[in-house]
Amino acid sequence: MLATIRQSTTTRQTMRGGGAVARMLTLTFAVAALSLLPGTTYAAKTKIIHSFAGDDGRWPSGGLIMGPDGVLYGTTRVGGANDKGTVYSLTPSETGARWKHNVLHDFDGTDGSEPFSDLARGQDGTLYGTTSAGAQANGTVFALMPPTTGSKWKLQTLHVFTGSATDGGIPFAGVVRGPDGSLFGTTIAGGTASQGTAYMLSPPTRGNNWQFRLLTSFVSGTDGGQPFGMLTLDSQGSLFGTTTRGGTVDCDCGTVFMLVPPQTGNHWHKAILHRFVGHPDGSNPYSQLVIDQAGALLGSTYLGGTLDHGTVFRLSPPAPPRAKWSITNLTSFDRANGYGPLFYGPLVVDDGGAIYGTTQNSTASETGGTVFRLTPVNSKRWRQTSLHTFGAMPDGFTPDAAVTRDTQGRLFGTTVLGGTQGLGAVFVVTP
């Protein structure tokens, strides 16, 4: 039995559209206290490389991806020509001192609106992503194809969600591409119990129509529900992901799940690898999972842990005599060093095993957030370092997305607010 357990309820409000509609998500978790390795603050160099002004987009909730030429691609939740969100690029100058912003596509509602998550990029430069609203009000999956000479980027809607039992609705997560070009993703609504789905889109063999397949419906309870994070694909074709809801009878704290492709037939097998209980393992995971060199899964939880403010965890596969996956907390966030990691993309792991991510909040700037690094001290201890704490304008404010690391070790990311206009920013941190 855990000593000194208390129940807490946190309400997260996500503003939709221009702020007229609010979606409320109530999260419940259990917490107890343990000692932690103290965190440190490190003076990294941080630069704002773009501030959004509204007509070029605002509120960038999604993270960035980088092309082989160093160009960054991302989305804004709203803003742009129709205030329905944008897809944009940032191109570095030859010296890298300046970045040129270009709007690649303005959503108009009929082709989707409010893209929340990261993009994926094909070898031909096509960008793949999702919108959480628009079309039939339940979001879309889209492809944005690069221009030929003298033309513009062209958007193709690959799927329109209906929110039905056989479909799904409201994809906050982006898609991951398989080796054959198939796209895999999640929705937080729809499915047989209206608790979300995992799906697959196969490229057309004839014509232009992509083939949609529902892989599983979540039913909450012990099965889990409302998967916000992106899926992760391993070399065997299995998918790994998280749900923010469900888990155990006592704690609606979320799960980690696995989907195994069928050897025969069409049925994907779902296995629940871990059910969160709040203390000490964390509660309500939003991030995409990362598979490390040992085959373990790395992820984060928004809440729970020993100090109530979220965790970074490792979930290790079974090894004899252990028959189940086992979870290890690498850190529990505290108010002094940032707390509340809330991003749908992945943590970043460098060649030395250090882990990078963001938090939404920090004591120093109340809701400003941080960029953090976790460095292994030994096999059981990790040290958390705050590389940057976001503060007042024109600095960024409140990162909703993970960071992207380039070959020089620089970390690129977005903040939903802040920048010179208070409408969001793109930053680079040089550790």
N, C-alpha and C positions, 0 to 999 in steps of 0.2 A: 504493500500500500504506500502511496505517496503521502508525505507529511505536508501540512500547510498548503493545501490546494484551495484555490479560490476560483470562482467562475466570473468571467467578464464578458461583456458584450460590446462590440465595436461596430459602428455603422459607417460604411463607406459610401459616399455620394459621388456618382460620376455624372457630370453634366453632359447632356446630349445636345447636338445641334448648336444653335447660338446661345445655349444656356436656358432655353425655355422649358426643357423637359429634364427631369432628374430621375436617374435610376438608382434605387437604394438597395444595397446588398448588406444584409446583417450577418455578421460573423461572430460565432461563439467559440471560446477556447478556454482550456484549463491551464493554469500556470503554477509553478513552484519555483523555489530559489536554489541556485547553485553558484559556486565561485567560478570566475572566468579569468583567463589570461588578459591582463590589462591591454587596452588599445593605445596607439600612439598617433600623433599628428605629424605629417610630413609635408614640407613646403614644396609641392610640385608646381610647375609652371602651367598656368591655365589661361587660355585665350578664347574669347568669343569670336567665332569666324562668320556667324550670320545671326542677325536679329530679325525676327519676322515682324511685318508691319500690317498684316491683315489681307491686303490685296495679293500678296504672295503666299498666303497661308497663315494660320495661327494654331496654337496648341498642338505642337508635334508630340503625340503620345508614343509613336513608334520609334524604334531605333534606326540605325543606319547600316547599310551594307556598302562595301567598297569594291569597285570594279578593278580589274587588273591594271588599269591606267591611273588609279588613284582617285577616280571620281567617286563621290559619295552620293547615295540615293536614299530617299526617305519619303515619309508622308506627313501631312498635317491633318489633324482631325476635322477642322473646319477652316474657314477663310478661303481665299482665292476668289475668282471671278463670280462664283455663285454662292459663296459661303457654305459650300458642301464638302470642302476638303480638297487637297491637292496631292499630286506626286511631284517631287522636285529633285533636282540634282545640284551638287556643289562641285565645281571644277577648280582645282588649284592652279594658280599661276605657275610659270616656269620656276620661280624662286620659292614658291610655296607660301609667300607672304600674304597673298590675297586669295579669296575664293569667290568665284562667280556663281550666283544663284540663278537657276532657271526653273520655271514651272513647266513640267513635262505634260501634265494633264490637270484640268479643272473638272472635278465631278459636278454633275448638275442634278443629281437625285434620281433621274431615270436610269443612269448607269451606275448607281450606287452613291453612297455618301458616308462620311465619318469613318475613314480608315484609321484603325487604332494601332496596328502591329507592324512588324518588320516586313520588308519585301524579301523575295527570293529572286535570284538571277540565273537565267539559263546561259549556256555557252555562247549563244548567238546574241546575247545582250538583252533578251526579252526579260522584263520585270513581271513577277507574279505577286499578287497580293489579294487582300480581302477588304471589303467595306462592311461595317457593322450595321448599316442602315441603307435606306434608299431602295430603288426598284420596287419590290413588293413589301417594303418596310422591314425585311428580315436580313438584308445584306446580300452580298455577291462575292464571287471569286472572279478575278479579272487577270488578263494578260495585257501588258503595255509594250508594244513592239517598237524598236528603235526605228528612226526614219531612214529611208533611202535618200539619195541626193535630192535636196531641195524640198523635202516633205517634212511632215511633223510626226511625232510619236502617235501611234494609233492604238486605241484601247479596244480590246475584245472582251465582252462579258462571257465567261466560261460557264458560269452557273448562277442562277438566281434562287436564293433560298425562300421557302414558303412558310417555314415554321411548323410544318406538319409532322405527323408521327413517322413518316417515311423519309423525311428530308432533314430537318434541322433549321436553326435560325440564329441570327446574331453572332457571326464569327468575330470575336475579338482577336483571336490568334491569326497569324499569318499562316502560310503553307510551307511545307518542306517538300523538296523535289526528290523523287526516286531516280535511280540510274536510267530507267526507261522513259523518263519525262513525266511520270505520274505525279500528281500532287496530293498531299495528305494534310488534313487539318481537323479542327474541332469547332463546334458551335456551343454556346452556353445555353441555348434554348432549343425547343423542338425535340423530336424523337418520341418514343413511345410514352415516356413519363414527363415530357416537357422539361427535362433536366439536362439536355444537351446531347451531343452526338460526336462521334469521330467518323470521318468520311474520306473517300478517295475519288479523285477525278483522273480518268485515263485519257490520254491524248487521242484524237480521232484517227481511226484507221481509214475512214472515208469521209469526205466532206469536212465541215468545220466544227461539228458538234462533239464536245467532250462528253464522256460517259461517266455519270455520277453513280457511286455505290456507297450505301450506308454500311459502315463497318460495325458499329455498335451504337446502342442507345444507353445512356446512363439513367439510372432510376433512383439515385440518391441512396440513403440508408448505407448499408455496408458496401454497396456497389460504387458509391461516389456520385457526384453530380456537379454540373457547371464547370467544365474544363475551360479555363481562360488561356492557358499557356499553349505555345506551339508544341507540336509533336517532335520526337527525335527518332530517326531511322537508323538502325544498326546494319552491319554488313550482311546479316542473315535475312534482312527484310522485315524484322520485327519492329514494332513501334512502341515507344515509351512516352508517357505523359503524366499529367497531374490533374486532379480535380480540386476545386476550392471548397466543395461542400461534401457532405456524407462522411463515411468512415466508420465510426463506432456509435453505439447506442448513446453513450455518455457525452460524446464530443462531435459536433458537426464541423470537423476540422480538416477534412480533405483526405485525399489518397494519392498514391503513386500506382499507376497501372501499366500493364504490358498487353499489347495486341500481337498475336502470333499469326502469320498468314497461313491459309489453308494449304495442306499438302495435296488434298483432293477436295473437290467441291468448292463452295464459295464462302464457307463460314470461317470467320476470323475468331480465334479463341482469346478471350479476355481473362487476364489474371490480375488480381490485386496484390501488389508486392508489399505495400505498407499502408497502414491506416494511422493517420496522425491522431495524437491524443492531447496536444496542447503543451503539456509539460512532460519531459523536457525536450521533446523532439520537434516542436513547432506546430504551427496551425495555419491553414489556408495558403497553400503554395500556388503561386501565379506563374513562376518562371518556367521557361523551357529547360529540359534536363540536358546535361552534357555527359557523354560517356568518356571516362578517363581511360588511361592505358591499361588499367587492371580490369576494365569492364564494369567498374562501379559507376553509379549515377550521381552526378552533382547537381544540386538545386538549392532553392531558397524558399523560405516561407515568410509571408508578410507579417504574421503575428506569432504568438506563442514563444516557446523557448524558456530559458530560465529567468529572463527579465521582461517577458511580455512583449518584446519589440521585434520579433522575427529572428530567423536563423539562416545559416548556410549549412547544408547537410550533405553527407555522403551515404548512399545506399549501396551496400556491397552485396554481390551475388552469393548464393549459397556455396559453402565449401565444407566438405566433411570435417567433423561430424554435424555441422550446422545444416539444417534442412531448409531454412528460410533466409530471405534477404535480411540483412541487419543494418540498422541506421546508426550513424555517428554524427553528432553535432560538431562542426568545425568551429563555429562561433555562435553565440547568442548576442544579438545587438543590444546596446544600451543607449540611453539618451545622449551620453557624452560624446559618442563616436559615430552617431548616425543610427537611424532605426527605420524599420518599415520598408524593406526592399520590395518594390511593387513594379515589376516589369514582366512582360510576356515572352521576351526573348531569352537567350541563354547567358549564363555566366561566361566569362572569358578566362581561359587557362593558358599561361605561357609555357615555354619550354622548360622552365625551372620548376613548374608545378604551382606557381603563385596564381591566385584566383582574383579576378577583378569584377566589380559590379557597382551598383548605385543603391542609395537609400533615398526615400522620399523626404525624410525629416531629419533634423538635427537640433540639439539643444541650442547651439550657438546662433542659429538663424531661425529657430522655431520650426518652420516648414520648408526651409531652404534645401535640405538634403545634402548628400555627400557622394563623392566617388571614393570607393574603398579598395584596398588590396589585402588579401589574406596570404600570409607567407608561412609555410610549414617550418616549425621550430624543431620538431621531432615527429615520430610516428603518431603521437597522440595530442600534440599541442600546436596551435596555430596562432599567429599574432595578427591582429587587425590593425591596419594603418589607414587613416583618412588622408587621401591624396589631395582632396579639395573639398572645402565646405562652401556651399553656395550661399550667397548673401543678397544684399540689396542690388537693385538695378544700377548699372547695366549688366551685372552678372546674371547668369541663369538662375532659375528658381524652380525647384520641384521636378527632378527627373523621373519620368514614368517609364523610361526605357533603359535597357542594358547598354553597355558600351561596345564599341568595335575597336579592335587593336590592329594597327598596321605593322609592316615589317620593321619599322624603326622603334616599335614599342609604344608609340603614341596611342592614346585612348580618345576616340571620338564618340560623342553622344549628344542627346537633346534634352532640353528642359521644357516642360509644358508652359511655364510662365517665365517672367524675367526677360532679359535682353533690353535693348534701348526703349522698346515700346511696351514692354510688359506682356507681350503676346507669345513668348517662347523664343528659344535660341538654340543654336548649334555650337558646341564647344569642343576644344581639344585640350587634353591634359598630357603634359610631357613629364613622366615620373623622373 
